[in-house]
């Protein structure tokens, strides 16, 4: 049987693996499979990334050059832009981006393109797993038809198709691709069995579920949960501001409860490749069947207004010192979407910068993880010049609380600080020159 032959290859770790999309999800997955002894080929349309990998170089903060070099030198890892390599491949993971269009609708063009490029090389005894976050039904309704229509092979018998949501959290070291439990759901029970067996060779814990739709919905639940709770504390921050209460003290006090509470903290908006995007995939899907996802829509509305709320707080803080925002020098500390990473995807910092510039502020930024950004009229401050830049700024806005920043220096030299992340919690106490979110 085709399934038994493929399972034997998998269990003996002789299956050849391809990862389509060598980004924040694909590269760590490729390294994890290579660590388990598999031969892995990365497929990516960007020649520069392919060349770097083949030279043994990493372009992702979580993966070191040494990790890549170890496997390229051993012949376990290579990269290419050529899909024809799939004729030699037994197992494929699709890890391509799934952004939102400007209209807020899902952009599945990368999944469609990867499926169409893969289809001519689909062969008996191949397993394909989609990892890209998407709405329930994508694997069955989009990927499967593109694979089935070109070759006449039958899913669950000749080839095997499943969905397994990526759970990558950039910058995290306690939970990695290896030890984060992996949900896997197939088009058929045989698809689930083969896919789970494959991933089990390299990952610590596999969680099989009954269908691709269950696996797809699992990912959306995880990130909708976070989106709704973060938006809730963002609104709580605005409530506390009007009531004259320190929201950070409230949250810390509530977090002492050992049951029935999970700590979330407010900020200038949500960023990253999942939380601001994935729930809107679900909302869009529900609209297509005449259902309004009210929690998601409300959470999205609150979150999308946070950068504007931040700018209003900055403006009020300057006003208190008789300074107009128009013409004031504002130094942004941190433009990455979360602490201690260089990931700019969906970062709210750029919305804050844009709104400040619209109001006439002279904006510069410092971020130890992001030496330069492709953003018009934003001046970059180097680490060497940070102290002087802080001293010259009319206001310093802490948007992302990287631990590499010397906050004692910032507090000492700044005239006025807006702290969107409570980074100065143990430094400023109740200083009049620090305004908190």
C-alpha positions as a Markdown table, in Angstrom:
| # | Residue | x | y | z |
|---|---|---|---|---|
| 1 | Unk | 0.0 | 0.0 | 0.0 |
| 2 | Unk | 1.1 | 3.6 | -0.7 |
| 3 | Unk | 0.4 | 4.6 | 2.9 |
| 4 | Unk | 2.5 | 1.8 | 4.4 |
| 5 | Unk | 5.4 | 2.5 | 2.1 |
| 6 | Unk | 5.4 | 6.2 | 3.0 |
| 7 | Unk | 5.1 | 5.5 | 6.7 |
| 8 | Unk | 8.1 | 3.2 | 6.5 |
| 9 | Unk | 10.1 | 6.0 | 4.8 |
| 10 | Unk | 9.0 | 8.4 | 7.5 |
| 11 | Unk | 9.7 | 6.1 | 10.5 |
| 12 | Unk | 13.2 | 5.3 | 9.1 |
| 13 | Unk | 13.7 | 9.0 | 8.5 |
| 14 | Unk | 14.5 | 8.4 | 4.9 |
| 15 | Unk | 11.7 | 10.6 | 3.6 |
| 16 | Unk | 12.9 | 13.6 | 1.7 |
| 17 | Unk | 11.3 | 16.8 | 3.0 |
| 18 | Unk | 10.6 | 20.2 | 1.4 |
| 19 | Unk | 9.4 | 23.4 | 3.1 |
| 20 | Unk | 7.7 | 25.9 | 0.8 |
| 21 | Unk | 8.3 | 29.4 | 2.3 |
| 22 | Unk | 11.5 | 29.8 | 4.3 |
| 23 | Unk | 10.4 | 32.6 | 6.6 |
| 24 | Unk | 9.7 | 32.9 | 10.3 |
| 25 | Unk | 7.8 | 29.6 | 10.3 |
| 26 | Unk | 9.5 | 27.7 | 7.5 |
| 27 | Unk | 13.1 | 28.1 | 8.5 |
| 28 | Unk | 12.7 | 27.0 | 12.2 |
| 29 | Unk | 10.7 | 24.0 | 10.9 |
| 30 | Unk | 13.4 | 23.1 | 8.4 |
| 31 | Unk | 16.0 | 23.2 | 11.1 |
| 32 | Unk | 13.9 | 21.1 | 13.4 |
| 33 | Unk | 13.4 | 18.4 | 10.8 |
| 34 | Unk | 17.2 | 18.5 | 9.9 |
| 35 | Unk | 18.0 | 18.1 | 13.7 |
| 36 | Unk | 15.9 | 14.9 | 13.5 |
| 37 | Unk | 18.1 | 13.6 | 10.7 |
| 38 | Unk | 15.9 | 14.3 | 7.7 |
| 39 | Unk | 17.2 | 15.7 | 4.4 |
| 40 | Unk | 15.4 | 19.1 | 4.0 |
| 41 | Unk | 15.0 | 21.3 | 0.9 |
| 42 | Unk | 13.8 | 24.8 | 1.4 |
| 43 | Unk | 11.8 | 26.4 | -1.5 |
| 44 | Unk | 11.5 | 30.2 | -1.6 |
| 45 | Unk | 11.0 | 32.7 | -4.4 |
| 46 | Unk | 13.5 | 35.2 | -3.0 |
| 47 | Unk | 16.9 | 34.4 | -4.4 |
| 48 | Unk | 18.7 | 36.4 | -1.7 |
| 49 | Unk | 17.3 | 34.1 | 1.0 |
| 50 | Unk | 18.1 | 31.0 | -0.9 |
| 51 | Unk | 21.7 | 32.2 | -1.4 |
| 52 | Unk | 22.1 | 33.0 | 2.3 |
| 53 | Unk | 20.9 | 29.6 | 3.4 |
| 54 | Unk | 23.1 | 27.8 | 0.9 |
| 55 | Unk | 26.0 | 29.8 | 2.3 |
| 56 | Unk | 25.1 | 28.7 | 5.8 |
| 57 | Unk | 23.7 | 32.0 | 6.9 |
| 58 | Unk | 20.5 | 32.8 | 8.7 |
| 59 | Unk | 18.3 | 35.9 | 8.3 |
| 60 | Unk | 16.0 | 35.2 | 11.2 |
| 61 | Unk | 16.9 | 36.2 | 14.8 |
| 62 | Unk | 15.7 | 32.9 | 16.4 |
| 63 | Unk | 18.0 | 30.8 | 14.1 |
| 64 | Unk | 21.8 | 31.3 | 14.3 |
| 65 | Unk | 24.2 | 31.0 | 11.5 |
| 66 | Unk | 25.8 | 28.1 | 13.3 |
| 67 | Unk | 22.5 | 26.2 | 13.2 |
| 68 | Unk | 22.1 | 26.7 | 9.5 |
| 69 | Unk | 25.8 | 26.0 | 8.7 |
| 70 | Unk | 25.7 | 22.7 | 10.7 |
| 71 | Unk | 23.1 | 21.3 | 8.4 |
| 72 | Unk | 24.2 | 22.8 | 5.1 |
| 73 | Unk | 27.7 | 21.5 | 5.6 |
| 74 | Unk | 26.3 | 18.0 | 6.5 |
| 75 | Unk | 24.2 | 18.0 | 3.3 |
| 76 | Unk | 20.9 | 17.9 | 5.3 |
| 77 | Unk | 19.7 | 21.4 | 4.3 |
| 78 | Unk | 19.7 | 23.1 | 1.0 |
| 79 | Unk | 17.5 | 25.8 | -0.6 |
| 80 | Unk | 16.2 | 26.6 | -4.1 |
| 81 | Unk | 13.7 | 28.6 | -6.0 |
| 82 | Unk | 13.0 | 25.6 | -8.3 |
| 83 | Unk | 9.8 | 23.7 | -7.6 |
| 84 | Unk | 10.9 | 20.8 | -9.9 |
| 85 | Unk | 12.9 | 19.5 | -6.9 |
| 86 | Unk | 9.5 | 18.2 | -5.6 |
| 87 | Unk | 9.8 | 15.2 | -7.9 |
| 88 | Unk | 12.3 | 13.9 | -5.4 |
| 89 | Unk | 10.3 | 14.9 | -2.3 |
| 90 | Unk | 8.1 | 12.7 | -0.1 |
| 91 | Unk | 6.8 | 15.2 | 2.4 |
| 92 | Unk | 6.0 | 18.9 | 2.0 |
| 93 | Unk | 5.1 | 21.7 | 4.4 |
| 94 | Unk | 3.6 | 24.9 | 3.0 |
| 95 | Unk | 4.5 | 27.8 | 5.2 |
| 96 | Unk | 3.7 | 30.9 | 3.1 |
| 97 | Unk | 2.3 | 34.2 | 4.3 |
| 98 | Unk | -1.4 | 34.9 | 4.6 |
| 99 | Unk | -1.8 | 38.6 | 5.0 |
| 100 | Unk | -4.9 | 40.8 | 4.8 |
| 101 | Unk | -5.7 | 42.9 | 1.8 |
| 102 | Unk | -6.2 | 46.6 | 2.3 |
| 103 | Unk | -10.0 | 45.9 | 2.3 |
| 104 | Unk | -9.5 | 43.6 | 5.3 |
| 105 | Unk | -10.3 | 40.5 | 3.2 |
| 106 | Unk | -8.0 | 37.4 | 3.4 |
| 107 | Unk | -5.2 | 37.3 | 0.8 |
| 108 | Unk | -4.8 | 33.6 | 0.0 |
| 109 | Unk | -2.7 | 34.3 | -3.2 |
| 110 | Unk | 0.4 | 32.9 | -1.6 |
| 111 | Unk | -1.3 | 29.6 | -0.7 |
| 112 | Unk | -2.9 | 29.4 | -4.2 |
| 113 | Unk | 0.4 | 30.1 | -5.8 |
| 114 | Unk | 2.3 | 27.5 | -3.7 |
| 115 | Unk | -0.4 | 24.9 | -4.4 |
| 116 | Unk | -0.4 | 25.6 | -8.2 |
| 117 | Unk | 3.4 | 25.4 | -8.3 |
| 118 | Unk | 3.4 | 22.1 | -6.3 |
| 119 | Unk | 0.6 | 20.5 | -8.3 |
| 120 | Unk | 2.6 | 19.5 | -11.5 |
| 121 | Unk | 5.0 | 17.6 | -9.3 |
| 122 | Unk | 2.5 | 15.8 | -7.0 |
| 123 | Unk | 3.1 | 12.1 | -7.1 |
| 124 | Unk | 1.9 | 8.9 | -5.4 |
| 125 | Unk | 3.3 | 8.5 | -1.9 |
| 126 | Unk | 3.5 | 12.2 | -1.1 |
| 127 | Unk | 2.2 | 14.0 | 2.1 |
| 128 | Unk | 1.4 | 17.7 | 2.1 |
| 129 | Unk | 0.7 | 19.8 | 5.2 |
| 130 | Unk | -0.5 | 23.4 | 5.0 |
| 131 | Unk | 0.8 | 25.4 | 8.0 |
| 132 | Unk | -0.3 | 28.9 | 6.9 |
| 133 | Unk | -3.0 | 30.5 | 9.1 |
| 134 | Unk | -6.3 | 30.7 | 7.3 |
| 135 | Unk | -10.0 | 30.3 | 7.7 |
| 136 | Unk | -11.8 | 26.9 | 8.2 |
| 137 | Unk | -12.2 | 25.2 | 4.8 |
| 138 | Unk | -9.2 | 26.5 | 3.0 |
| 139 | Unk | -7.3 | 23.2 | 2.9 |
| 140 | Unk | -10.3 | 21.3 | 1.6 |
| 141 | Unk | -11.8 | 24.0 | -0.6 |
| 142 | Unk | -8.7 | 25.7 | -2.1 |
| 143 | Unk | -5.7 | 23.4 | -1.8 |
| 144 | Unk | -7.3 | 20.0 | -2.4 |
| 145 | Unk | -8.9 | 21.0 | -5.8 |
| 146 | Unk | -5.7 | 22.5 | -7.1 |
| 147 | Unk | -3.8 | 19.3 | -6.3 |
| 148 | Unk | -6.5 | 16.9 | -7.4 |
| 149 | Unk | -7.4 | 18.4 | -10.7 |
| 150 | Unk | -4.0 | 18.1 | -12.4 |
| 151 | Unk | -3.1 | 14.5 | -11.9 |
| 152 | Unk | -6.1 | 12.3 | -11.0 |
| 153 | Unk | -4.6 | 11.0 | -7.8 |
| 154 | Unk | -6.9 | 10.3 | -4.9 |
| 155 | Unk | -6.5 | 12.0 | -1.5 |
| 156 | Unk | -6.2 | 9.6 | 1.4 |
| 157 | Unk | -5.0 | 6.8 | -0.9 |
| 158 | Unk | -2.5 | 8.0 | -3.4 |
| 159 | Unk | -1.4 | 11.2 | -1.6 |
| 160 | Unk | -2.1 | 12.7 | 1.8 |
| 161 | Unk | -3.2 | 16.2 | 2.7 |
| 162 | Unk | -3.5 | 17.9 | 6.2 |
| 163 | Unk | -3.5 | 21.2 | 8.0 |
| 164 | Unk | -1.3 | 21.9 | 11.0 |
| 165 | Unk | -1.3 | 25.4 | 12.4 |
| 166 | Unk | 2.1 | 27.0 | 13.0 |
| 167 | Unk | 2.6 | 28.2 | 16.6 |
| 168 | Unk | 5.7 | 30.3 | 16.2 |
| 169 | Unk | 6.3 | 33.1 | 18.8 |
| 170 | Unk | 9.4 | 35.0 | 17.6 |
| 171 | Unk | 12.0 | 35.7 | 20.3 |
| 172 | Unk | 10.7 | 32.9 | 22.6 |
| 173 | Unk | 13.2 | 30.4 | 23.9 |
| 174 | Unk | 11.1 | 28.3 | 26.3 |
| 175 | Unk | 8.7 | 27.1 | 23.7 |
| 176 | Unk | 10.2 | 26.4 | 20.2 |
| 177 | Unk | 9.1 | 24.5 | 17.1 |
| 178 | Unk | 10.3 | 21.3 | 18.7 |
| 179 | Unk | 8.5 | 21.4 | 22.1 |
| 180 | Unk | 5.3 | 23.3 | 21.2 |
| 181 | Unk | 2.5 | 20.8 | 20.9 |
| 182 | Unk | 1.6 | 20.3 | 17.2 |
| 183 | Unk | -2.1 | 20.0 | 16.1 |
| 184 | Unk | -2.6 | 18.0 | 12.9 |
| 185 | Unk | -5.9 | 17.4 | 11.1 |
| 186 | Unk | -6.2 | 15.6 | 7.8 |
| 187 | Unk | -8.7 | 15.5 | 4.9 |
| 188 | Unk | -9.2 | 11.8 | 5.7 |
| 189 | Unk | -8.2 | 9.7 | 8.7 |
| 190 | Unk | -5.4 | 8.2 | 6.7 |
| 191 | Unk | -4.1 | 11.8 | 6.0 |
| 192 | Unk | -4.2 | 12.6 | 9.7 |
| 193 | Unk | -2.3 | 9.3 | 10.4 |
| 194 | Unk | 0.5 | 9.9 | 7.9 |
| 195 | Unk | 0.9 | 13.6 | 8.7 |
| 196 | Unk | 1.0 | 13.0 | 12.5 |
| 197 | Unk | 3.5 | 10.2 | 12.0 |
| 198 | Unk | 5.7 | 12.4 | 10.0 |
| 199 | Unk | 5.7 | 15.3 | 12.4 |
| 200 | Unk | 6.1 | 13.0 | 15.4 |
| 201 | Unk | 9.6 | 12.0 | 14.1 |
| 202 | Unk | 10.9 | 15.6 | 14.7 |
| 203 | Unk | 8.5 | 17.2 | 17.2 |
| 204 | Unk | 7.9 | 16.4 | 20.9 |
| 205 | Unk | 4.1 | 16.3 | 21.1 |
| 206 | Unk | 1.5 | 15.7 | 18.3 |
| 207 | Unk | -2.2 | 16.4 | 18.8 |
| 208 | Unk | -4.3 | 14.7 | 16.1 |
| 209 | Unk | -7.7 | 16.1 | 15.4 |
| 210 | Unk | -10.5 | 14.7 | 13.2 |
| 211 | Unk | -10.5 | 17.1 | 10.2 |
| 212 | Unk | -8.6 | 20.0 | 8.6 |
| 213 | Unk | -11.4 | 22.3 | 9.6 |
| 214 | Unk | -10.9 | 21.5 | 13.3 |
| 215 | Unk | -7.2 | 22.2 | 13.0 |
| 216 | Unk | -7.8 | 25.5 | 11.1 |
| 217 | Unk | -10.3 | 26.6 | 13.6 |
| 218 | Unk | -8.0 | 25.7 | 16.5 |
| 219 | Unk | -5.5 | 28.3 | 15.3 |
| 220 | Unk | -8.1 | 31.0 | 15.0 |
| 221 | Unk | -9.5 | 30.3 | 18.4 |
| 222 | Unk | -6.0 | 30.6 | 19.9 |
| 223 | Unk | -5.4 | 34.0 | 18.4 |
| 224 | Unk | -8.9 | 35.3 | 18.7 |
| 225 | Unk | -8.7 | 34.6 | 22.4 |
| 226 | Unk | -5.6 | 36.7 | 22.7 |
| 227 | Unk | -6.9 | 39.5 | 20.4 |
| 228 | Unk | -10.2 | 39.8 | 22.4 |
| 229 | Unk | -8.4 | 39.9 | 25.8 |
| 230 | Unk | -5.7 | 42.3 | 24.7 |
| 231 | Unk | -8.4 | 44.6 | 23.3 |
| 232 | Unk | -10.3 | 44.3 | 26.5 |
| 233 | Unk | -7.4 | 45.5 | 28.6 |
| 234 | Unk | -6.7 | 48.3 | 26.1 |
| 235 | Unk | -10.2 | 49.5 | 26.7 |
| 236 | Unk | -9.7 | 49.1 | 30.4 |
| 237 | Unk | -6.6 | 51.3 | 30.2 |
| 238 | Unk | -8.8 | 54.1 | 28.7 |
| 239 | Unk | -11.5 | 53.6 | 31.4 |
| 240 | Unk | -8.8 | 53.8 | 34.2 |
| 241 | Unk | -7.4 | 56.9 | 32.6 |
| 242 | Unk | -10.7 | 58.7 | 32.8 |
| 243 | Unk | -11.2 | 57.4 | 36.4 |
| 244 | Unk | -7.7 | 58.5 | 37.5 |
| 245 | Unk | -6.6 | 54.9 | 38.3 |
| 246 | Unk | -3.3 | 53.3 | 37.4 |
| 247 | Unk | -4.3 | 50.4 | 35.1 |
| 248 | Unk | -0.9 | 48.7 | 35.5 |
| 249 | Unk | -1.4 | 48.5 | 39.3 |
| 250 | Unk | -4.9 | 47.1 | 38.7 |
| 251 | Unk | -3.6 | 44.4 | 36.4 |
| 252 | Unk | -0.8 | 43.4 | 38.7 |
| 253 | Unk | -3.2 | 43.2 | 41.6 |
| 254 | Unk | -5.7 | 41.1 | 39.6 |
| 255 | Unk | -2.8 | 38.8 | 38.5 |
| 256 | Unk | -2.3 | 37.7 | 42.1 |
| 257 | Unk | -5.5 | 35.6 | 41.8 |
| 258 | Unk | -4.3 | 32.0 | 41.4 |
| 259 | Unk | -7.3 | 30.9 | 39.4 |
| 260 | Unk | -9.9 | 32.3 | 37.0 |
| 261 | Unk | -7.6 | 35.1 | 35.7 |
| 262 | Unk | -5.0 | 35.3 | 32.9 |
| 263 | Unk | -2.8 | 38.4 | 32.7 |
| 264 | Unk | -2.9 | 40.5 | 29.6 |
| 265 | Unk | -1.3 | 44.0 | 29.3 |
| 266 | Unk | -2.3 | 47.0 | 27.3 |
| 267 | Unk | -0.2 | 48.7 | 24.6 |
| 268 | Unk | -0.2 | 50.9 | 21.5 |
| 269 | Unk | -1.9 | 48.3 | 19.4 |
| 270 | Unk | -1.4 | 44.7 | 18.4 |
| 271 | Unk | 1.3 | 43.6 | 16.0 |
| 272 | Unk | 2.8 | 40.4 | 14.6 |
| 273 | Unk | 1.9 | 37.9 | 11.9 |
| 274 | Unk | -1.0 | 36.3 | 13.8 |
| 275 | Unk | -3.1 | 38.2 | 16.4 |
| 276 | Unk | -4.0 | 41.3 | 14.3 |
| 277 | Unk | -4.7 | 39.1 | 11.3 |
| 278 | Unk | -6.0 | 35.6 | 12.0 |
| 279 | Unk | -9.3 | 36.6 | 13.8 |
| 280 | Unk | -10.2 | 38.8 | 10.8 |
| 281 | Unk | -10.0 | 35.7 | 8.6 |
| 282 | Unk | -12.6 | 34.1 | 10.8 |
| 283 | Unk | -14.8 | 37.2 | 10.8 |
| 284 | Unk | -14.6 | 37.3 | 7.0 |
| 285 | Unk | -15.6 | 33.7 | 6.7 |
| 286 | Unk | -18.5 | 34.2 | 9.0 |
| 287 | Unk | -19.8 | 37.1 | 7.0 |
| 288 | Unk | -19.8 | 34.8 | 3.9 |
| 289 | Unk | -22.5 | 32.7 | 5.7 |
| 290 | Unk | -24.4 | 35.8 | 7.1 |
| 291 | Unk | -23.1 | 35.7 | 10.6 |
| 292 | Unk | -21.5 | 38.7 | 12.4 |
| 293 | Unk | -18.5 | 37.8 | 14.7 |
| 294 | Unk | -19.3 | 40.6 | 17.2 |
| 295 | Unk | -16.5 | 40.0 | 19.6 |
| 296 | Unk | -13.9 | 40.0 | 16.9 |
| 297 | Unk | -15.3 | 43.1 | 15.2 |
| 298 | Unk | -15.5 | 45.1 | 18.5 |
| 299 | Unk | -12.0 | 44.0 | 19.5 |
| 300 | Unk | -10.6 | 45.0 | 16.1 |
| 301 | Unk | -12.3 | 48.4 | 16.4 |
| 302 | Unk | -10.8 | 49.0 | 19.9 |
| 303 | Unk | -7.3 | 47.9 | 18.8 |
| 304 | Unk | -7.3 | 49.9 | 15.5 |
| 305 | Unk | -8.0 | 53.1 | 17.6 |
| 306 | Unk | -5.1 | 52.5 | 20.1 |
| 307 | Unk | -2.4 | 54.3 | 18.0 |
| 308 | Unk | -4.7 | 57.4 | 17.8 |
| 309 | Unk | -5.3 | 57.1 | 21.6 |
| 310 | Unk | -1.6 | 57.0 | 22.2 |
| 311 | Unk | -1.0 | 60.1 | 20.1 |
| 312 | Unk | -3.8 | 61.9 | 22.0 |
| 313 | Unk | -2.0 | 61.0 | 25.3 |
| 314 | Unk | 1.3 | 62.3 | 23.8 |
| 315 | Unk | -0.4 | 65.5 | 22.7 |
| 316 | Unk | -2.0 | 66.0 | 26.2 |
| 317 | Unk | 1.4 | 65.4 | 27.9 |
| 318 | Unk | 3.1 | 68.1 | 25.8 |
| 319 | Unk | 0.2 | 70.5 | 26.3 |
| 320 | Unk | 0.7 | 70.2 | 30.0 |
| 321 | Unk | 4.2 | 71.7 | 29.5 |
| 322 | Unk | 2.8 | 74.4 | 27.1 |
| 323 | Unk | 4.3 | 72.6 | 24.0 |
| 324 | Unk | 2.3 | 72.0 | 20.8 |
| 325 | Unk | 2.7 | 68.6 | 19.1 |
| 326 | Unk | 3.2 | 70.5 | 15.9 |
| 327 | Unk | 7.0 | 71.1 | 15.7 |
| 328 | Unk | 7.9 | 69.1 | 18.8 |
| 329 | Unk | 10.7 | 66.6 | 18.6 |
| 330 | Unk | 9.4 | 63.1 | 19.5 |
| 331 | Unk | 11.8 | 60.2 | 19.9 |
| 332 | Unk | 10.1 | 56.7 | 19.5 |
| 333 | Unk | 11.8 | 53.9 | 21.4 |
| 334 | Unk | 11.1 | 50.6 | 19.8 |
| 335 | Unk | 9.5 | 50.0 | 16.4 |
| 336 | Unk | 9.4 | 46.2 | 16.4 |
| 337 | Unk | 5.9 | 44.7 | 17.2 |
| 338 | Unk | 7.1 | 43.1 | 20.4 |
| 339 | Unk | 10.1 | 43.2 | 22.8 |
| 340 | Unk | 13.5 | 41.7 | 21.8 |
| 341 | Unk | 12.8 | 40.9 | 18.2 |
| 342 | Unk | 13.4 | 42.6 | 14.8 |
| 343 | Unk | 10.0 | 41.7 | 13.5 |
| 344 | Unk | 8.1 | 44.7 | 12.1 |
| 345 | Unk | 5.0 | 42.9 | 10.8 |
| 346 | Unk | 1.8 | 44.9 | 11.6 |
| 347 | Unk | 3.7 | 46.9 | 14.2 |
| 348 | Unk | 1.6 | 49.6 | 15.7 |
| 349 | Unk | 4.6 | 51.8 | 16.0 |
| 350 | Unk | 4.3 | 52.9 | 12.4 |
| 351 | Unk | 0.7 | 53.9 | 12.9 |
| 352 | Unk | 1.8 | 56.0 | 15.8 |
| 353 | Unk | 4.6 | 57.6 | 13.8 |
| 354 | Unk | 2.3 | 58.3 | 10.8 |
| 355 | Unk | -0.2 | 60.0 | 13.1 |
| 356 | Unk | 2.4 | 62.1 | 14.9 |
| 357 | Unk | 3.8 | 63.2 | 11.5 |
| 358 | Unk | 0.4 | 64.2 | 10.3 |
| 359 | Unk | 0.1 | 66.5 | 13.3 |
| 360 | Unk | 3.5 | 68.1 | 12.5 |
| 361 | Unk | 5.7 | 66.3 | 15.0 |
| 362 | Unk | 9.4 | 65.8 | 14.1 |
| 363 | Unk | 9.8 | 62.1 | 14.6 |
| 364 | Unk | 13.0 | 60.0 | 15.1 |
| 365 | Unk | 13.3 | 56.5 | 16.4 |
| 366 | Unk | 15.7 | 54.2 | 18.2 |
| 367 | Unk | 15.5 | 50.4 | 18.1 |
| 368 | Unk | 18.5 | 48.1 | 18.9 |
| 369 | Unk | 17.0 | 45.3 | 16.8 |
| 370 | Unk | 16.0 | 47.5 | 13.8 |
| 371 | Unk | 18.9 | 49.5 | 12.5 |
| 372 | Unk | 16.9 | 51.0 | 9.7 |
| 373 | Unk | 13.3 | 51.2 | 8.4 |
| 374 | Unk | 12.0 | 52.0 | 5.0 |
| 375 | Unk | 9.7 | 54.8 | 6.2 |
| 376 | Unk | 9.6 | 58.3 | 4.9 |
| 377 | Unk | 10.9 | 61.2 | 7.0 |
| 378 | Unk | 11.8 | 59.1 | 10.0 |
| 379 | Unk | 15.2 | 59.8 | 11.3 |
| 380 | Unk | 17.2 | 57.0 | 12.8 |
| 381 | Unk | 19.1 | 57.3 | 16.1 |
| 382 | Unk | 22.2 | 55.1 | 16.7 |
| 383 | Unk | 23.0 | 53.6 | 20.1 |
| 384 | Unk | 26.0 | 56.0 | 20.2 |
| 385 | Unk | 23.8 | 59.0 | 19.8 |
| 386 | Unk | 20.9 | 57.8 | 22.0 |
| 387 | Unk | 21.7 | 59.8 | 25.1 |
| 388 | Unk | 21.9 | 63.0 | 23.1 |
| 389 | Unk | 18.7 | 62.2 | 21.2 |
| 390 | Unk | 16.9 | 61.6 | 24.4 |
| 391 | Unk | 18.1 | 64.8 | 25.9 |
| 392 | Unk | 17.1 | 66.9 | 22.8 |
| 393 | Unk | 13.6 | 65.3 | 22.4 |
| 394 | Unk | 10.6 | 67.2 | 23.7 |
| 395 | Unk | 9.1 | 63.8 | 24.5 |
| 396 | Unk | 10.3 | 60.2 | 24.4 |
| 397 | Unk | 7.7 | 57.6 | 23.6 |
| 398 | Unk | 8.4 | 54.1 | 24.7 |
| 399 | Unk | 6.4 | 52.0 | 22.2 |
| 400 | Unk | 8.2 | 48.7 | 22.4 |
| 401 | Unk | 10.0 | 47.8 | 25.6 |
| 402 | Unk | 13.2 | 46.1 | 24.5 |
| 403 | Unk | 15.3 | 44.9 | 27.4 |
| 404 | Unk | 18.5 | 46.1 | 25.7 |
| 405 | Unk | 17.5 | 49.8 | 26.1 |
| 406 | Unk | 19.1 | 51.6 | 29.1 |
| 407 | Unk | 15.9 | 52.9 | 30.7 |
| 408 | Unk | 17.8 | 54.5 | 33.6 |
| 409 | Unk | 19.5 | 56.7 | 31.1 |
| 410 | Unk | 16.2 | 57.5 | 29.4 |
| 411 | Unk | 14.6 | 58.4 | 32.6 |
| 412 | Unk | 17.6 | 60.5 | 33.7 |
| 413 | Unk | 18.0 | 62.5 | 30.5 |
| 414 | Unk | 14.5 | 62.8 | 29.1 |
| 415 | Unk | 12.4 | 66.0 | 29.6 |
| 416 | Unk | 9.1 | 64.1 | 29.2 |
| 417 | Unk | 8.3 | 60.4 | 28.7 |
| 418 | Unk | 5.2 | 58.6 | 27.4 |
| 419 | Unk | 5.4 | 55.0 | 28.5 |
| 420 | Unk | 3.1 | 52.7 | 26.6 |
| 421 | Unk | 4.5 | 49.5 | 28.0 |
| 422 | Unk | 5.2 | 50.3 | 31.7 |
| 423 | Unk | 8.9 | 49.9 | 31.0 |
| 424 | Unk | 9.8 | 52.4 | 33.7 |
| 425 | Unk | 7.7 | 50.6 | 36.4 |
| 426 | Unk | 10.7 | 50.0 | 38.7 |
| 427 | Unk | 12.5 | 53.3 | 37.8 |
| 428 | Unk | 10.1 | 56.2 | 37.6 |
| 429 | Unk | 7.6 | 55.3 | 40.3 |
| 430 | Unk | 5.3 | 58.4 | 40.3 |
| 431 | Unk | 7.5 | 60.9 | 38.5 |
| 432 | Unk | 5.6 | 63.8 | 37.1 |
| 433 | Unk | 7.6 | 63.6 | 33.8 |
| 434 | Unk | 6.4 | 60.1 | 33.1 |
| 435 | Unk | 2.9 | 59.6 | 31.5 |
| 436 | Unk | 1.8 | 56.1 | 31.3 |
| 437 | Unk | -0.8 | 54.5 | 29.0 |
